[in-house]
C-alpha cells in the first residue's frame, strides 16, 4: 500500500527550524569543536611548528613508556553501580592540606612559552578560575613572582630540580616561600637528560634557531612566529640565557649526585608541604615516606626520561595499598581523559596532575584553550562518576575498576 503524502503546514515546520547564533570568534569556534583532549591535540598540531609540537608531544627513545602509560588507562574495565541518586556530584578533594575543586591539577612543564606565548600565565589563570593547583617548573618561562601575580589567591606549587650550584637552587626555594607557594615538588628522576629523539631530529634548540626549515615554517604558522618575535625573548625564567638544546642544558647544569641525604636536607629548608616527584618503585616510595615527606608522585616523567620505565598506573594499587595510610599518593603520566583520572582515584591516588593534556589546550588556543582542556576533563570526571553511581571522590574504591594487563611482569632479572 502506497504511503499517503501531503504538504507540511507552516506551523508544523516552525519548531524544526532553528538557527544557532554564529560564533564569530574563530578561537572559541575552534575550541568548541574539541570534545576530547585528543581533539585538542589535533588542533594543537595544526597550529604549532613541528619542533615545538614534538617537544611537547614526544618522549624518550622509542616512546614506549608514554605509549604504555596511555594504553594502561585504555585497558581498564569500570564496574558501575546502579539506582543511586547522582543528581549532585562533588568532584572536589582535599589534597596536601587544602581544597581543590577538581581531582587534578596542572603539572609542571618546562619552557611552556615555546608552545604558546601566553605560557605559564595562561595556565595559572585558568587554574585559578577552576580552583585547582598550578605547578611551576624550574625550567618554566615565567618567574615565580609572575605566576603569583597571575594566580594571586589560588594554589601555586613549585617544582624543583637540584642543580650543581646548590645555592642557586635554594635561592629559588626561598623565593617560592616568599611568594606563598604552598607545595614543593622535588623531582628525582633526572640525573641526566633522557634521549628525546624527536628534538634531536628536529634540530630543536632553545631559543628556536632560524634555519631554512624554520623560515619555511613561518609560511605555515605565521601567528606562532609573529608571537615569538613580538613578545619577550624565550628563555628559562629562573636561569641564565641558554643557546643550545634542552638536553645539553640538563646535562651541564643538573646534579647527578643527589641522594636521599640531599632530599632530607631539602626538606629542612622548606616550611610547607613537600612531595617527591618521580617515584617508580615501591621500595623508593617507602624510603621517601620514611623521610617524612607529605606526598609521593608516581611518575616516569611523562615517558621523557628512561624509556621502558614502569607504568605509574600499574604501580599505583600496590603503592596505595602499602603506603596510602602514611602519605598522600599522587599520579601523573598518560592521563588523556577524565575517565583516566577517575580510574586513578579509584585505585588509590589522592590526586592527579596533567601535563600534555593542558599543553595541547594551550597550543590550540592559548588561555582559552587551557580553559577548554580543564572543562573537557572536568565534564568527563563528573559524567564518569555519575555513571559509576558515586557522588564524591571518597566513594570511589578499587571495586569500581579492573586493570586489564596486556603485559605480564616476570621476576627481576629472570628474563621472563
C-alpha positions in Angstrom: 0.0 0.0 0.0 1.5 3.4 -1.0 2.2 5.8 1.8 -0.1 8.8 1.7 1.7 12.1 1.4 0.8 15.8 2.0 2.4 19.1 2.1 3.6 20.1 5.6 1.9 23.0 7.3 4.0 26.1 8.2 3.1 25.7 11.9 4.5 22.1 11.8 7.8 23.2 10.3 8.4 26.1 12.7 9.6 24.0 15.7 12.1 22.2 13.4 13.7 25.4 12.1 16.2 27.0 14.3 19.4 28.7 13.5 22.2 28.9 16.1 23.8 32.3 16.6 27.1 32.1 14.8 30.3 32.2 16.9 32.3 35.0 15.3 35.4 34.4 17.5 37.5 31.9 15.5 39.4 30.7 18.5 36.2 30.0 20.5 34.6 28.3 17.5 37.6 26.1 17.0 37.8 25.2 20.7 34.1 24.5 21.0 34.5 21.8 18.3 37.1 20.0 20.5 35.2 17.4 22.6 38.2 15.4 23.9 41.9 16.1 24.7 42.8 14.2 21.6 40.7 16.7 19.6 42.7 19.5 21.3 45.9 17.6 20.4 45.0 17.6 16.7 44.2 21.3 16.8 47.5 21.9 18.5 49.4 20.0 15.9 47.8 22.1 13.1 48.7 25.4 14.8 52.2 24.8 16.1 55.5 24.3 14.3 56.7 20.8 14.3 59.7 21.3 16.5 57.6 23.0 19.2 54.8 20.5 19.0 57.1 17.5 19.1 58.9 18.9 22.1 55.5 18.6 23.9 54.2 15.5 22.3 57.3 13.4 22.2 59.0 11.2 24.7 62.3 9.4 25.1 63.9 7.0 22.6 61.2 4.7 21.2 58.5 6.4 23.3 57.4 3.1 24.7 56.9 4.4 28.3 54.4 7.0 27.1 52.6 4.6 24.8 52.3 2.0 27.6 51.1 4.6 30.1 48.3 5.7 27.8 47.4 2.2 26.9 47.2 1.2 30.6 44.4 3.7 31.1 42.6 2.3 28.0 43.0 -1.2 29.4 40.6 -0.7 32.3 37.1 -2.0 32.9 34.7 0.0 35.0 32.2 -1.6 37.3 29.2 0.7 37.7 26.6 0.5 40.5 23.0 1.3 39.6 20.0 3.0 41.1 22.0 5.6 43.0 20.9 9.2 43.4 23.7 11.0 41.4 21.9 14.3 40.7 24.6 16.2 42.6 28.3 15.2 42.4 31.2 16.7 44.3 34.4 16.4 42.3 36.5 18.3 44.8 39.2 16.8 47.1 41.4 17.9 49.9 45.0 17.5 48.8 48.0 18.4 50.8 46.0 20.3 53.4 43.7 22.4 51.2 40.8 22.1 48.8 41.0 21.5 45.0 37.7 21.8 43.2 38.7 19.0 40.8 40.8 15.9 41.4 43.5 17.0 39.1 45.9 19.9 38.8 48.3 21.3 36.3 51.7 19.6 36.2 55.0 21.5 36.0 56.1 21.8 32.4 59.4 23.3 31.1 59.7 26.1 28.6 56.0 26.5 28.3 56.1 29.7 26.3 57.6 27.7 23.5 54.1 26.1 23.0 52.3 29.4 23.1 53.4 32.9 24.0 51.0 33.1 27.0 52.8 30.2 28.6 52.5 29.6 32.3 50.4 32.8 32.8 47.6 31.2 30.8 47.9 28.0 32.9 48.0 29.8 36.2 44.9 32.0 35.4 42.9 29.0 34.1 43.8 27.1 37.2 42.7 29.9 39.4 39.3 30.0 37.7 38.9 26.3 38.0 40.0 26.2 41.7 42.9 23.8 41.1 46.6 23.9 41.8 49.1 25.2 39.2 52.7 23.9 39.2 55.6 26.0 38.0 58.7 24.2 36.8 62.3 25.2 37.5 62.6 25.3 33.7 59.5 27.5 33.4 59.4 30.6 31.2 57.6 32.7 33.8 59.1 33.8 37.1 57.9 32.6 40.4 56.6 36.1 41.1 54.9 36.3 37.7 52.9 33.1 38.4 52.0 34.6 41.8 50.6 37.7 40.0 48.7 35.6 37.6 47.2 33.4 40.3 47.4 35.6 43.5 44.7 33.8 45.5 44.9 30.3 44.2 47.2 27.4 45.0 50.7 27.5 43.4 53.2 24.7 43.6 56.9 24.9 42.7 58.8 22.0 41.1 62.5 21.9 42.0 65.4 20.4 40.1 68.6 20.3 42.1 71.5 22.0 40.3 75.2 21.6 40.8 75.1 25.1 42.2 73.1 24.3 45.4 72.9 28.0 46.5 71.1 28.9 43.3 68.7 26.0 43.7 67.8 27.0 47.3 67.5 30.7 46.3 64.5 29.6 44.1 63.1 27.7 47.1 63.4 30.9 49.2 61.6 32.9 46.5 58.8 30.3 46.4 58.4 30.5 50.1 58.2 34.3 49.9 55.6 34.1 47.2 53.4 31.8 49.4 53.7 28.7 47.2 52.2 26.0 49.3 53.8 22.9 48.0 57.3 21.9 46.7 57.6 19.1 44.1 61.1 17.7 44.3 61.9 15.9 41.0 64.2 13.0 41.4 64.2 11.2 38.1 66.5 13.5 36.1 70.1 12.7 37.0 70.8 13.2 33.2 68.6 14.1 30.3 66.6 11.4 28.6 67.2 10.8 24.8 64.3 12.8 23.3 65.0 11.8 19.7 62.2 13.9 18.1 64.0 17.0 19.4 67.4 15.8 18.1 65.9 15.0 14.7 64.1 18.4 14.5 67.2 20.3 15.5 65.3 21.7 18.4 67.2 24.4 20.2 66.5 27.0 22.9 65.6 29.5 21.6 64.5 28.3 18.2 67.2 28.9 15.7 66.5 30.5 12.3 67.2 27.8 9.7 65.8 27.2 6.3 63.2 24.9 7.8 62.1 27.4 10.4 61.9 30.2 7.8 59.7 28.0 5.7 57.7 27.3 8.9 56.7 31.0 9.0 54.5 30.4 6.0 52.6 27.6 7.6 52.5 29.1 11.2 52.7 32.9 10.8 50.8 33.6 14.0 53.1 31.5 16.1 56.2 33.1 14.7 54.7 36.6 15.0 54.1 36.0 18.7 57.6 34.7 19.1 59.2 37.8 17.5 56.9 40.4 19.1 57.0 39.2 22.8 59.7 38.8 25.4 62.5 36.5 24.1 62.2 32.9 25.0 64.4 31.9 27.9 64.3 30.0 31.1 62.8 32.5 33.6 64.9 31.4 36.5 68.2 30.6 34.8 70.8 32.3 32.6 70.0 32.6 29.0 71.0 29.5 27.1 71.8 28.8 23.5 71.6 25.1 22.7 69.4 22.1 23.3 67.5 21.3 26.4 69.3 18.0 26.8 72.7 19.9 26.7 71.4 22.3 29.4 70.2 19.5 31.7 73.5 17.6 31.4 75.6 20.7 32.1 73.6 22.1 35.0 71.7 19.4 36.8 73.4 17.5 39.6 73.6 13.7 39.1 75.0 13.2 42.6 71.8 13.9 44.5 71.0 11.3 47.1 68.4 10.6 49.9 70.6 12.7 52.2 70.1 15.7 49.9 66.4 15.1 49.9 66.3 15.1 53.7 68.3 18.4 53.7 65.9 20.0 51.2 63.0 19.0 53.5 64.6 21.0 56.3 64.8 24.1 54.1 61.1 24.0 53.0 58.4 25.0 55.6 55.3 23.9 53.7 54.1 20.6 52.0 56.8 18.6 50.2 56.1 15.9 47.5 58.7 13.8 45.8 58.1 13.5 42.1 59.4 10.6 40.0 58.8 7.6 42.3 58.9 4.4 40.2 59.3 1.6 42.6 57.6 0.5 45.9 61.0 0.4 47.6 61.8 4.0 46.7 58.3 5.1 47.8 58.9 3.5 51.2 62.3 5.2 51.5 61.0 8.7 50.9 57.9 8.1 53.1 60.3 7.2 55.9 61.9 10.6 55.5 58.6 12.1 56.4 57.5 13.7 53.1 53.9 14.8 52.8 53.3 13.1 49.5 54.7 10.9 46.7 54.1 11.5 43.0 54.2 8.3 41.0 55.6 9.4 37.6 58.0 8.4 34.9 58.3 12.0 33.7 55.7 11.5 31.0 58.0 8.9 29.4 60.6 11.6 28.7 63.5 10.1 30.8 64.0 6.3 31.0 62.2 4.5 28.2 60.6 1.2 29.3 60.2 2.6 32.8 57.4 1.3 35.0 53.9 2.5 34.2 52.8 4.6 37.2 49.2 3.5 36.8 50.3 -0.2 37.1 52.3 0.6 40.2 49.6 2.6 41.8 47.4 -0.1 43.5 50.4 -1.7 45.3 51.8 1.6 46.5 48.4 2.9 47.6 47.7 -0.3 49.5 51.1 -0.3 51.2 51.6 3.4 51.9 48.3 5.2 51.3 47.7 5.5 55.1 51.1 7.0 55.7 51.3 9.6 52.9 49.3 11.1 50.1 49.8 9.3 46.8 49.6 11.4 43.6 50.0 10.2 40.0 50.8 11.6 36.5 51.8 10.3 33.1 49.4 9.1 30.4 46.3 10.9 31.5 44.2 11.9 28.5 40.7 11.9 29.8 38.6 12.4 32.9 37.9 8.7 32.9 41.6 8.2 33.4 41.5 10.5 36.4 38.6 8.6 37.9 40.3 5.3 37.4 43.4 6.5 39.2 41.4 7.8 42.1 39.5 4.5 42.4 42.8 2.6 42.6 44.2 4.7 45.4 45.5 8.0 44.1 44.5 11.0 46.1 45.2 13.4 43.3 46.5 13.5 39.7 48.4 16.0 37.6 48.0 16.6 33.8 50.8 18.0 31.7 50.4 17.3 28.0 46.6 17.5 28.2 46.9 21.1 29.4 49.6 21.9 26.9 47.5 20.7 24.0 44.8 23.1 25.0 47.4 25.9 25.4 48.8 25.3 21.8 45.2 25.0 20.4 44.0 28.3 21.8 46.2 30.0 24.5 44.5 30.7 27.8 41.0 29.9 26.3 42.4 26.6 25.2 43.6 25.8 28.7 40.1 26.6 30.0 38.7 24.2 27.4 41.1 21.4 28.4 40.1 21.8 32.0 36.4 22.0 31.0 36.7 18.8 28.9 38.4 16.8 31.7 36.0 18.2 34.4 33.0 17.1 32.4 34.4 13.7 31.8 35.2 13.3 35.5 31.7 14.3 36.6 30.0 12.1 34.0 32.1 9.1 34.7 31.4 9.4 38.5 27.7 9.6 37.8 27.7 6.6 35.6 29.6 4.7 38.2 27.0 5.6 40.7 29.1 7.7 43.1 28.6 11.3 44.2 32.0 12.1 45.7 35.6 11.1 45.1 35.8 9.4 48.5 33.2 6.9 47.3 35.5 5.6 44.6 37.1 2.3 45.5 39.2 -0.4 43.8 35.9 -2.3 43.3 35.0 0.2 40.6 37.9 -0.6 38.4 39.8 -3.7 37.0 43.1 -3.2 35.3 43.4 -5.4 32.2 47.0 -6.2 31.5 48.5 -6.7 28.1 51.9 -7.0 29.6 52.9 -9.6 32.2 55.7 -8.9 34.7 58.3 -11.6 35.4 60.7 -11.6 38.2 63.6 -9.1 38.2 66.5 -10.4 36.2 64.7 -13.6 35.2 64.5 -12.7 31.5 60.9 -13.9 31.6 
